[in-house]
Amino acid sequence: MQNTPATPADDRLAPLPVLPASLLAERLDSVAADIAELAADDEFSGVVLITEGDLPLLEKAFGTASRRWNTPVTTDMRFDVASITKLFTSAAVLQQVAAGALDLDASIHDYVDLDGTTISHDVTLRHLLTHTSGIADDADEEDGESYEELWADRPNYSVTDTADFLPQFAHKPPRAEPGVDCRYCNVGYVLAGLAIERVTGRSYRDVIRTDVFEKAGMTSSGFFDMREATANVAEGWDPVRDEPDGASDEHEEDVEHEEDRPTGPIVGWRANIYSYPPIGSPDGGAHSTAADLVRFVNAIRGGELLPKKWTTEFLSPQVLHHADDEAGAGETAELAYGFGLEFEVTPAGELRSFYKDGINAGASAIIRFYPATGLTVAVLSNSEDGAWEPITWIDDAITLPE
């Protein structure tokens, strides 16, 4: 089935309630209290930030940054933001497109030496950024493949450069023809990162540091090596639970169905240092603070990172990937991929929010913007299942009517 183009972004915004300031403050106080209870039960550790423009409405830290040393989380702490990294990669690609160095509709083979691989010459950067390339992922999340199994025969610490990822996927059979199916694919962003390196002559991480982080004022963000001691970085830890016989003991990111997620009492903690490469790459693993993620959203929206045309493209849905015919008014009827972002659209075709989330062993995060109200929400956690309950509560608090 051919991909359905998403409706372009315009000024049709979902009619989310504009709550009185006192009611919104009351709701956010209630959410903060609920999250504090979650943290007291060791079910959340991280930072929550809600802003209106540059004005913080709620900014709180909860839990423990290091289970080994019992170090408390602070609001300026840096977290692994997992797949939110893809937003930085996409912005850097579009910068090079705007400069004429890259072409979204050119073959990825024009920029990356992929001779002898299974990557089709028909795959373009546009396909890679919108998850429509059809190439096989290194660990296919939709098939329940475990990312940690990649390191059974190859040490995770040996994968540090962008090109080191190629052997993990470049020879796997493709899942579909390019442009035919929409399927989330991490390694599409690895190829995009290699294209950035090819046309700039610089490392991917250096490009992101100078062209994205510095330009957006993200002074606390970077790619920090887990093998090194870096100040103010939360360590990734996941709970080990006492599950009944036969219950799933898989990591949260490897569990396909919500009802199969482990829920037993926590009996210990497992560090994530052997779960994935020690330093981030184009598809995940950058470190950032909640405030820096808000700065990124503001910089994108303000045209500080991209020219007007490409700012509009970045903030527009590109490909529809999910539809719910039974969604009610104001609910999410469609989800669309953009160039990294995901877009929630109501049955009336109104934009409810755009966001990007990320999950990995010892990391979960989301950055979300509500255009109708101007609210930005960032939730960062150093546990793979930590961010999801808080973001659900926050979404209800700021979108439900009086």
N, C-alpha and C positions, 0 to 999 in steps of 0.2 A: 504493500500500500504506500503510495507516494506521500511524503510529508506534507502536512497542511501548514501553509504560512500563517504566522500569528498576525493578529490585527495590529497595525502600527500604533505606537503610543501617541496619544493626543491629550487634550484637556478634559476628557471624560473620566472623571475620578469618582470612585465609589463614594456614595454619600454616607461616610462614616460619621458617627455622632461627634459633634463638637461639644465635649462635656464642659460644664462649668469648672473653672480652675479648682474650686474647693472640692468638688466631687472627684475630679481626676486625682488630686493630691490624696484624698481619702482612700481611693482605690489603690493607688501606688503604695501607700503606707501599709495597706492590708496585704498586698502582694509581697512586700518586703518582709513582713512578719511571717508569712507562709514560707518564704524561701529560707528565712532564718531557722524555722522549725525543721525544714528539709536538711539544712546544713548541720543542725544539732544531732540529727540521726545519721550523719555521715553520707547522706544521699545527694548532697551538692557541695561543691567546692569551686569557687570562682568569683567572677565580677559581673555585676549587672549595671548597665548604664542606659538611661533613657533621657534623650535630649529633645528640646524644641529649638531648632536652629543650633546655636552655640550654647544655649542655656540648659544646664543639667536639671532635670526634674527628679531624677533618682540616680544615685551613684553609691553603690555599696559593695563591699567585699565580704566574702563568706568563706569559712573553712580553712583548709590547710594546703599550703603550697608545696611542702615536702613532708611526706609521711615518715621519712627517715629522721628528720630533725624537728618535726612538729612546728614548722615555720608557718605563721599565719599568712593568708592572702591579703594583699593590699590593693587598693584601687588602681595603682599605677603599675601593677605587675604585668609582665609579658607572658603570653600564653601561646602555645602552638595553635594556630587557627586552621590547621588542616586544609580542606579544599577551598576555604575563602581565599587562599593563595591564588587560585585560578583567576580571581578578579584582577590581581596585579599583573598576571601574565597577559590577560586579554587587553588591559589598558596599554601595556607595552607593545603588543602586536599592533594595535590600532594607531599608536604613535608612529610606528614604522610604516604603516599603510598611508597615513596622512603625509609622511615625508617622502613617499614614493619608493621606498626601499622594499616594501612587501606589497603583494597583491592578494586580497582575500580570495579571489577566484582562480588563482594560479595553482598548479599542481604543487603539492608539498615536495615532490621530487625536484622541483626547480631550486629548492633551498636546502634540502637535506639529502645526503647520499644514502639512498635506500635500495640500491641495486642488490638483487639477490634476496630481497625480503618479499613478504606477501602483501605489502602495502600498495594498493592500486595507484596507478598514475592519475586516476580520476579524483583522488582525494585532495581536497583543497583546504586552505586555512579556515575558510568559512565553515566547512564541514567539521573540522576539528574543534573549533570554538563553540559550535552549537550542538555537539554530540550527535551528529548525523553522518559521521565518516564511515560507519560500518566496520571499522577495524576492531580487532579483538583487544580487550583490555588485558593487562598483565594478571590481574585477579578480578574476575568479573563479579561485581557486587550483586547484580541481578540474578546470577546463577548460584549465589552463595559460596563462591570460591573464597578461600581464606588468604588474605594478604600475607600472613605470617608463613604460609607454606612455601612462599617464594624463597625463603631463607633456609630451607632444609638442606640444600646442596650448595648454597652460595651465601657467605656471611653478609649480613645486612650492612656491616661497616665497610664493605668493599664497594658499595654503590654511593658515590659522592658527587660525581660529575653528571651532567645531564645525559651525555651519551652512554653512560653506564647502564641506563634503563633499557636501551634498545634490545638486548638479547632476551629480555623478559617477555616481549610481545611481538617483535617485528617478524617472526616466522610462524606465528599462530595463524590458522585459517581465519579469514574475515567472517564477521557475523552477518553482514548484508552488503549490498551494493551501496556505494556512496550516495547520500541524498535520499535513500529509500526509507530508512527506519531511523527513529529517534531513540537512542539508547545511551545512557550515561557512560562516559568513557574517560577515565583518568588520563590515560597515556596520550590521548589526543593533545593534551596540553604539554606533555613532554615534547612531542614533535613541534608544537608551536614554539616552545622554548628553544629548541635547537635551531629553528628558523631565525629567531631573534639573535642567537649567537652568531649565526652565519652572516647576517647582513650588518651586524654592528662590529664584529671582530672582538667582542668582549664576552665575558662570562655572563650567563643569565642573571646570577645573583647581583653582579655589579650593575647591570642595566636597571634592575628593579630598585636597587638602592639609590641610584642617582636620578633616574627618570620618573620614578613613581613615589618612593618614600620621601625623598628630599623635596620634590616639587609639591607634594601634598602636605608637607609639614609633619610627617609621621616620624618624629625624631626618636621614638623609642622602639621602632620596628626594625627587624632584620632577620637574617638567617643564622641561627645560633647552633653550633655543633654540640650535640648531647655529650660528646666525649670531653668537652671543655667546661671549665667552671665559668659561667656567665652570670653576672649579678642580676637579681630581680627577675629571674625566669622561673615560672612554676614548673615543677617536675610532673610528668605524667604518671598517674597511678590508677589502676582499675581494681574494683572490689573483687575479692574471691568470696563466693557465697556458698553457704551450706545448703545444697540442693537435695531433695529427695532422690532416691534411686530412680534412674530413668529420666530425670529432668535435665534440661539442657545446661551444660556448663560452658557453652561457647561464649566468645566475646560478643558484646552487644552489636558490634559492627558486622558480625558474621551471622546474626540471627535474622532470618527473613521475615518472620511473623511476630507481631507485637506480643501475642499471647504466649509465645515460646521464650520470651526473654526471662532470664533468671531473676527471681524475686526473693530468694531465701535470705536469711540473716547474713550479714557480713562477718566473715571469720578471719579475714586477712586482706593484704593488698599486694598487687603485682605491678612492678615497674614496667614501663613500656620500652626500655632501652634496647631490647632485641626484637622489637615488633616491626620496625621499618628503618630506612636509612637514617644515619645519625644527623644529617643536615637536610634542610628543605630543598625542594625542587620545583619545577614549574607547575606541577599538579597538586602540591600540598607541602605543608611543613614550615611555612614562614611563621615568625613570631611577631605578635603585635599586642598592643593594649586596647582596651575597650575605647578609650578616648581617641587613639590613632585610627581605629576602624571608622569611627564617626567622622574624623577628619578626612578619610578617604572618600566617604560618601559625599561630604560637603565639597571636596575638591572636584570630584567628578561632576556633580550637579552644577557647580559654579564655573565649569569650563576651564579649570586650572590645569588639567592634565591633557585634554584633547581639544582640537578645534571644534567649532559649533556643530558641523555636520557629523563628526564622529562621536561627539558627546550625545547627540540625539540618537545615533545608532546604538551606542552603548546602553542607553536608557530605554530602549525599545525592545519589545518581544520580537523574536525572530522565527521561532518554530514552535508550534503547538505540540506538547508531549503528553498531555492528560486532559480528559474532559469528564465532567460529572453532570449527567443530564438531570439528576434529581436535586441539585443544589438549590437552596432557597435564596430569596432576595438578600443581597449583601454578602452571601457566602461565596466560596471559591468554586466556580464552575469550570474554569480552565486554568491549567498551569502551562506556561510557555517558557522555553529557554531563550535567553538572549545571548550575548557574548560574555558568558560567565554568570550573569544574574539569572534568577528565576522570577517570573511575574505571575501574580495571582489576579485573575480576572473574574468578575461577577457574571451572573447570567445576563445582565443588561449590557455586558461588554465594557464595564467600568474597571479601571485599574484599582485594585484594593491595596496591594503592596508590591514592592520588589525586594528581593533578599538573596543572600547566599549563605548556606550553612556548610559545615564540615564536621566530619567524624573520623576519628582514628583511635587506635589504642592509646588511652591516656589523654585524649583530647576531644572536645566537642565545642562548637562555636556557631553563632549565627549573628549576622548583621542584617537589619531589616528597616526599610523606610516606608512610611505611610504617606503618600503624596497629598491626600485630602486634608490631613491634619498637620503635616510637617514634622511628625514625630519620628525619631530614629531610635532604634533599640539595638543594643549590643549585649550579648550574653556569652561569656567565655568560661570554660571549665577545663580543669585538668583531669577529667575522667570522661570516658567515651560516652557515657549515658547521662552526663550531668546537666547539659544545657536544655534538654527537651521539655521537662516539666515546667521550669521557670518561664520559658518563652511562650508556652501555651497559656499559662496564667496571665502573663503580661498582655498577650494578644486579646484575651477576653476583657481584661481590665480597661483597655484603651479603645476597644471597638464596640462593646455591647452598649446599647442605648440605656438611658436612665431607667 
